[in-house]
Amino acid sequence: MLVEWHPKRLWYYDTRIRRHGFDCLHRMIVVKRTDGTLIIMNPVELTTQLQLALSDLGLIKQICVTSPTYHPTLSEWWLAYSEAQFLATPTVIQQRSDLHFDDALSSQTHKSLQGELLQTSLLGSKSPRKVIFCDPQSRTLILPDLLLANQPHLPLPQRLITVIFGAGRSTVFPFSDRTQFERMSLLRASIQEVLTWPIEHIISSNGLTVGKDGKNAFFQAFRWAFVSD
C-alpha cells in the first residue's frame, strides 16, 4: 500500500526482499512533480495493484535507481513504462547492460530533476556510488541503503544485522563502509553540501524513517568524518 508521507507530494511503498539470506525492508519512494507527473525511486516488484495505485497518482516520468542494491525488478518496469526516463548510478548501468538507460546519476542534480529535487553523492570512496536526494517542498532527505538504525518497524533479521554493524536507535554509517573512503576532504564536502539543504525528515530505501530533526540525525551519522585525518 502506498503511504502518503507529505500531502500530494511524497509517498512510499514498503515491501520485503532477501539480502544475504535475511529479510530486509525495501522502500520505493514516489515524488509528484509540480506538473503532476511522477518520479519513482528504487522500484519494488511491479504488481497489478501497485500499477493501479500509481496510475491514480499520475503519469510516471522518471524511474531512478540510486543504489546497486535496487536493480533486480527493473526489467518489469522497463517493459511497463518504456516511455519513462530511466536514470541510474554508473554501477547499475554496468550491471544491467540488458536495459537501455537515458543517463547516469552523478553528484550534481540531473537536468531533468532540476527545480524539483536536490541531488548529490558521497565522494571520496572506493565503493560504488549511491545517490542522495532532497525534496525541498516536503523538507525530506531521501536516502538509498546508506545509513543503519535499529527501528521497531523493521523486520527482525534486519534489526539484528544493524546491531551486528554497531547501530542502535540513532542513525549510523556502517563501520565497514567507513574504510572505503580514501579522500576525507571530499567526503566532508559532500556532507556539508547536504547540511545546506532544507531537511527536517529522512526516509530511506532500506526502510529508515526520521520524523523530525533529520539534519542533525544525518550529521550525527557522519560526525566521525570530521574527527578523522
Secondary structure, DSSP 8 states (H G I E B T S, - for coil): -EEEEETTTEEEEEEEEEETTEEEEEEEEEEE-TTS-EEEES-----HHHHHHHHHH--EEEEEE-SGGG-TTHHHHHHH-TTSEEEE-HHHHHHTTTS--SEE--SS--TTTTTT-EEEE--SBSS---EEEEETTTTEEEESS--B---TTS-HHHHHHHHHTT--SS-B--HHHHTTBS-HHHHHHHHHHHHTS--SEEEETTS-EE-S-HHHHHHHHTGGGGS--
